[in-house]
Amino acid sequence: MEYISPQAPQQGLVLCADCGTPITPNNANLCLSCLRSSVDITEGIPKQATVNFCRNCERYLNPPTSWVPAQLESRELLAICLKKLKGLNKVRLIDASFIWTEPHSKRLRVKLTVQKEVLTSTILQQIFEIEYVVQYGQCPDCTRMAAKNTWRAMLQVRQKVPHKRTFLYLEQVILKHNAQRDTVSIAEKKDGLDFYYSQRAHAVKMCEFLASVVPIRTQASTSIVSMDIHTSTQNNKFTYSVEIAPICKDELVALPKSMAKSLGNISQLLLCARVSNSLRLLDPTTLQTADVTAEKYWRDPFESLCAIPELIEFLVLDIEPSGTTSADGRWATADAQVSPLNASSFGEADAVYHTRTHLGALLQPGDTAMGYQLGSANFNSTAWDSIPEARRPDVVLVKKSYPDTKKRRNRRVWKLKSMAKAEGEVETEGKAAVGRRGGLDGQKVEKDYEMFLRELEEDEELRAGVNLYRDPAAEERNRQRREDKARWKAMRAQKQAEKAAAGQDVMDEDDGDALTDDGFTTDGESEMGDDDAPGVRLDELLEDMEEMNIEE
């Protein structure tokens, strides 16, 4: 008996109402070709549009008013292109992608896949292309930057001190956090810097950043540039005056009695050990510390008793630790006998002073230290007068001193970056931007900058807040010195060998000479050797990516 499997019932076919082609019945009774020819779901979507691009800042206009940075064929740029299409909300977007075009063609092509229900339970899908024309223009920020005197907000940063150490450090902190990216321009003034902004919010943001770095107080003012009486609108300019506390690291301060008691009954004569958003004060005799916040300082301000330029060098004759050590082991109290070096007045060269210092863990007999000589000083300070004479030390040591030799400078294979400044400055590679105006003393500026570099080498905690970059030019100079040294030693060995072969007495005529002009001693020892001065490790240095891109 033969088995016949049941067959599925066949669906009947109907003729297309337009072309008569047999098709599966549908609600429109039309084939796909006739349906597409009669219904266009992309009819309300423009096939060509424009995109605004600013060539100065390389940003695109994101409707309605914001300008955003975007790369070619990026998701951000695709979102901007789709936002320019007005009729896209009437269809369902399935897919969108870029079609490659020449970067210089000023054209962007986007392929879109959309769906739409044209009849009851009939969904039509269609793929089409849209061409965008890139129009060049200036954004409002670049327009104000190109014009003159069109800044909206100005930030004046000032500190009335006789040196530039604070601004040298502040410049590096700003560069590390890229806090200057919103500035229109930066101008250098006598006691500080002026930052110009196109928006008030950027100036306020900079004030908040400075408040987190240094102790400041801020004052704001507003001036009316123009006003429309018909619409009651005003064009204002905002000025923010920021004053940094005139207390710097390693300076000696004398606190009023009331403030000293409020800080845990600490001594009135203190050293400033660290400057951040608050002042860290240290008692060198007891290692007691106290933090003075910016709010507390400006409520009852005090000035430095001795500033950095007043430091003199002392020779440590003897030192005896007293047993008190700080929690981190950095400081230790000791009784020291010191004598001033390079004494200016008669009789001071042989003077010996006894003092209590916090540098017991660093100093050894024979070392040199920087300190303040208070025995013969006269201060116009009520806080100093309130200190009993028995508690007034003759000498206050601040830090260990290291010789400033050519060896130490040649070993420096790193550099710092500087902020771009307005006109009136002389840009120098590897030099700080602060203080390079023609009207300022160039030697004083160079001295302040060199002192700042030494501080970075000696204080690991200080250089942790800045970015140090490798200096290929300095590395090349050091490599050339090593090659010259090796060549010079080979020439001397060859000369001695020739004398020995000729039976002459082998003796180096230059053994007693000093350092030669090429930077090497006659005994073959390079001045690049190590010494007691601390330095920067190579693992702390960063690569200068901008310089690498220029070379590529």
Buried (B, 14 or more C-beta within 10 A) or exposed (E): EEEEEEEEEEEEEEEBEBEEBEBEEBEBBBBEEBBBEEBBBBEEBEEEBEBBBBEBEEBBBBEEEEBEEBEEBEEEBBEBBBEBBEEBEEBBEEEBEBEEBEEEEBEBBBEBBBBBEBBEEBEBEBEBEBBBEBEEEBBEBBBBBEEEEBBBBBBBBBBEBEBBBBBBBBBBBBBEEEBBEBBBBBBBEEBBBBBBBBBBEBBBBBBEBBBEBBBBBBEEEEEEEEEEEEEEEEEEBBBBBBBBBBBBBBBBBBBBEEBBEBBEEBBBBBBBBBBEBBBBBBBBBEBBBBEBEBEBBEEEEBBBBBBBEBBBEBBBBBBEBEEBBBEEEBBBBBBBBBBBEEBEEEEBEEBEBEBBBBBBBBBEEEBBBBBBBBEEEEEEBEBBEEBEEEEBBBBBBBBBBBEEEEBBEBBBBBBBBBBEBEEEBEEEEBBBBBBBBEEBEEEBBBBBBEBBBBBBBBBEEBBEBBBBBBBBEBEEBBEEBEEBBEEBEEEBEEEBEEEEEEEEEEEEEEEEEEEEEEBBBBEEEBBBEEEEBBBBEEEEBEEBEEEEEEEE
